[in-house]
Every structure is written in C-alpha cells, then in structure tokens.
Amino acid sequence: MKLLRYGPPGQEKPGLLDSDGNLRDLSDHVADISGDALLPANLAGLSALDPTSLPLVEGNPRLGSCVGGTRKFICIGLNYSDHAAETGAAIPPEPIVFMKATSAIVGPEDAIEIPRNAVKTDWEVELGVVIGKTAKYVSEHDAMDHVAGYCVINDVSERAFQAERQGQWTKGKSADTFGPTGPWLVTSDEVHDPQALAMWLEVNGHRYQNGTTATMIYGVRYLVSYLSQFMSLQPGDIISTGTPPGVGLGQKPPVYLKPGDVVTLGIEGLGQQRQNVVQG
C-alpha cells in the first residue's frame, strides 16, 4: 500500500493512493496514519480493503507528512561509503546517531525555509524507515518485523549551524521545514529490498545526487536492531538512514540553497518530492 495524509497543515486526513494513482479517503477506517494504525494487524486490515470502495478525493490537495504523530526522528550520519569519501571522513566504526526535531517535519511539497542567519543550507535525499511495532533489544534476525514501511526524506541541513557553532549536529538539522517527508508511506511488503533502491536529487534541474541504497555502510536491518539497544522504537518513529554523495557541501566549490531555488528528489518506488526554497 501507499498510505498518505492530505489536507491543510494540522488538519490532515488519512488516505491511500490506488493503483491508478487516485487519492482515496481512509477516514472511515482509521483516524490517522500514525501510532497504532501502523501495527501489523491494523495495516493488514487496511490492506484487505477494496480501494475502489473508498471515497475518491477530488482535486490536488496538499500532501502532509506521510506519518503523523511522530515522537522520534532519528538520523544516521555518514552512512554511505561514497558520501563519507566525498566529505573526507573516515568510515564510522559504529553508526553516527543524532536526532532531528519532530517540529522540522513537513509535507513533501511544502517550502523549505532558510533560517535567519543561515549561510550554508544544504540538501540530502534519504531513505526513511517507519517503525510499525515497538522494538526494544531486537535482534537483526527479527528487526524487519518491526518496520511498517519506507518513505522519501530530505534531510535539510544548515552546515554552519551543524559544524561551526559548537556542540552536536542537532541544531543544524532541526529548523522548521528541515524534514520534508513523503509523499507516501510505502508498506514493507511492496519494497522487496530496501538496500537496492535508486535515489536522486536535483536543484533547479541540475542533478547533484544520483546514488543507491546499496552503498549504505549500515543497512536497515542492522540500524533497527542497533538503535533498539539504546532506546525503544515505537510505531510512527522515523529513522532517516543517511545520504549518498552529491550534497552541496561536497561540491567544489560548495553550493548551498538560496531563496528561489527549487529542489526535486525521489527514491525508486517511493515517490518524489518538490520544494521551493524561501527565506524564513
């Protein structure tokens, strides 16, 4: 299934995308695409519905984040071998973990706002993993049983805040609008191999990132198990798993976002995003 949320910010309704690309309303069956709705039994119930029996959503409504009520937005740094090489960083001996504020989450076509005093706002196309069942001290063998599905994430980053303002990375990652998520949550049964997905990102029509999840240092299965050793993962939590090469920081000379830019990005089978860049 391709699950989604549509409507004005803060008033999103649950829906799905049918096989013909039409939006269908799920409001009679689930309150939101969040929390317990992502439990395996509840996803199975939604999967059993006949999409043609669901109300058709007319027009082209705004899409919100494909997951509502996210309590943890966990990110992995330097998780692609070719991206680590691009930045001149050593391969990390364990995953680099940081948190992105959940207030950064927006829809896949909402504008990116450059924060005040920002000078190095960058882009990062990433595979998002959405948790569907509580994971605590899970083994790699069982880790995938806790994944509801996958989505596209743009891990927008202000590099000066991240690297030049002391402390950890979080303040360079958490500005409002720095977490476009969606357009859809594609359930795990439709993603045969999360480690074999092509991914790309363009700014103003120029392709900067053109990679694949195959070059991840730590794959989805490992990350879910690893993170569950340090914190419980609950339904609706998101893991953003790192980015391939081609970020603005890695260009020679570096290239950063400015008001008026248009960012487009996508991952094979998971849909595309488009964001206009504005001054915050």
Secondary structure as GFF3:
##gff-version 3
##sequence-region A 1 280
A	DSSP	beta_strand	2	6	.	.	.	ID=ss1
A	DSSP	beta_strand	13	17	.	.	.	ID=ss2
A	DSSP	beta_strand	23	25	.	.	.	ID=ss3
A	DSSP	three_ten_helix	35	38	.	.	.	ID=ss4
A	DSSP	alpha_helix	40	47	.	.	.	ID=ss5
A	DSSP	three_ten_helix	51	53	.	.	.	ID=ss6
A	DSSP	beta_strand	73	77	.	.	.	ID=ss7
A	DSSP	alpha_helix	81	87	.	.	.	ID=ss8
A	DSSP	beta_strand	96	99	.	.	.	ID=ss9
A	DSSP	three_ten_helix	102	104	.	.	.	ID=ss10
A	DSSP	beta_strand	105	106	.	.	.	ID=ss11
A	DSSP	beta_strand	112	114	.	.	.	ID=ss12
A	DSSP	beta_strand	121	122	.	.	.	ID=ss13
A	DSSP	beta_strand	125	131	.	.	.	ID=ss14
A	DSSP	alpha_helix	140	143	.	.	.	ID=ss15
A	DSSP	three_ten_helix	144	146	.	.	.	ID=ss16
A	DSSP	beta_strand	147	154	.	.	.	ID=ss17
A	DSSP	beta_strand	157	158	.	.	.	ID=ss18
A	DSSP	alpha_helix	159	163	.	.	.	ID=ss19
A	DSSP	three_ten_helix	169	172	.	.	.	ID=ss20
A	DSSP	beta_strand	179	180	.	.	.	ID=ss21
A	DSSP	beta_strand	185	187	.	.	.	ID=ss22
A	DSSP	three_ten_helix	188	190	.	.	.	ID=ss23
A	DSSP	beta_strand	198	203	.	.	.	ID=ss24
A	DSSP	beta_strand	206	212	.	.	.	ID=ss25
A	DSSP	three_ten_helix	213	215	.	.	.	ID=ss26
A	DSSP	alpha_helix	220	227	.	.	.	ID=ss27
A	DSSP	beta_strand	238	240	.	.	.	ID=ss28
A	DSSP	three_ten_helix	248	250	.	.	.	ID=ss29
A	DSSP	beta_strand	262	267	.	.	.	ID=ss30
A	DSSP	beta_strand	271	279	.	.	.	ID=ss31
###
